[in-house]
């Protein structure tokens, strides 16, 4: 089964996901500092899509990266 999350919505609750770009990664804590298109920064849990690195684009919902858009 394949899921296409590029539609921008969470497949679980249908809320909007936000594309964010990884700026820095704290691998030990499983977190990444990310920025969205408007420049807003957020700390995002990346355990579900690890490994990630600076420059990767993630689909984020509720502070959790759901998909790495590589």
C-alpha positions, 0 to 999 in steps of 0.5 A, spaced: 500 500 500 502 506 498 500 513 501 501 519 497 502 525 502 503 530 498 496 533 498 498 536 504 493 533 509 494 528 515 491 521 513 489 520 520 485 526 521 485 530 515 488 536 518 493 540 514 500 538 514 505 543 513 512 543 508 518 545 512 525 545 511 530 542 516 535 547 518 539 543 524 538 536 526 539 533 534 540 526 532 540 524 540 534 527 541 530 525 535 528 533 533 530 538 528 529 545 527 525 546 521 522 552 518 516 553 513 515 557 507 513 564 511 520 563 515 516 561 522 521 556 526 519 550 529 522 544 533 519 537 530 520 530 532 523 526 526 523 519 529 518 517 524 522 519 518 529 518 520 535 519 518 534 526 516 539 532 514 539 539 513 536 541 507 531 535 507 523 537 506 518 534 511 511 534 511 509 536 518 503 535 522 502 537 530 510 538 531 511 531 528 514 529 521 510 524 517 513 524 511 520 526 508 519 529 501 526 527 498 
